[in-house]
């Protein structure tokens, strides 16, 4: 293993690289390095605050809108009306009453 300190002689020359600037809504700049032949992404997450960054400093991407936590009941209420809920409850109670009569 007579290579250099971290195996540099085994790796050969590195590919030509370029730095691309991305700015987030908080004004932070990130400058990741990409291979010259790599496809550069439109957005890059800011390493300081986590917001998405874009290549246009004057018009960075907007922060993603976060939805508040919803309970299972909240999702059910979005899909069903009160009348639907009453009908489902009445049906379930009727099944329980019938099952109880059989015992």
N, C-alpha and C positions, 0 to 999 in steps of 0.2 A: 504494500500500500504506500509506496513512496511519494504519494501525491502531496500537493501543497496543504495549507492549513485546513481547508474545507473541501478538498477534492477539486480545486479549480482546474487543474490540468486535465482531469477526466471529462469535464463538462465541455470543453472547447470554448469557442467564442459565443457570447450571448447574441441573440437576435437584435437588430436595430430596434430601438424603442422610441416612443413619443409620449409626452405628457399631455393630458387633456384636462382643462379646468371645468369644474362643475360648481355651481352656486346654488345654495338652498335659500328658502324664504327668509332665513335669519341672517343672510349675508355671509355665511361661512363659505370658504373656498376649499374644495378638495381637488387634488391634482394626481389622480392615479396614472400609472404608467402602463401603456399598451404596446404590444408588438406592432411594428409598422404595417404588417399585413392583417392584423386582427380587426374585426368589425367593432367599432366603438359604440357602446350603448348610448341611447338618447338620455337616460337618467342614471344617476349614481347616488346611492344613499350617503348622506353626510356622515362622516365618522364622528363629528362632534355632537350633533343633536338627533341624528337618525332620520331627518326629513329628506324627501327626495330632492336631488339637485339636478339642474339642467345646465346646458352649455351657454345659455343666454343670461348674462349677469343681470341685465335690466328686467328680465321677465322669467324668474325662476318658477318651477312648478309649485302649484298650491299645495299646502299641507293636506294630507288625506283626511277626509271627514270621518271621525270615529263615532260609531253608533253606540249609544248607551247599552249596558247589559240588559237583556230582557229575560224574564223568567219563562218557563214553559207555558205557564198560564197566559202570559201576555201574548205569546205567539198563537196560542189557541184562540184567544179572544179576537185576534186579527182575522182569523179564518172563519170563525163561526159567530153568528148573531146570538143574542140572548135567547131568542125563540128556539134556535137550533140546539143550544145548550139544554134548555128545559126539556125538549123532545128526547134528546139522548139520555138525560137523567131519568125521565119517566120510563123509558124503555129498559134501562138497566135495573131500575127498581122493580119493574114488573117481572123481569127474569129472576131476580133474587126472590121475590115473593112466590113465584111458581116453583122454584127449586126448594124453597122451605116447605111448601106443601107436600112435596114428594118425600121428604125425610120423615 
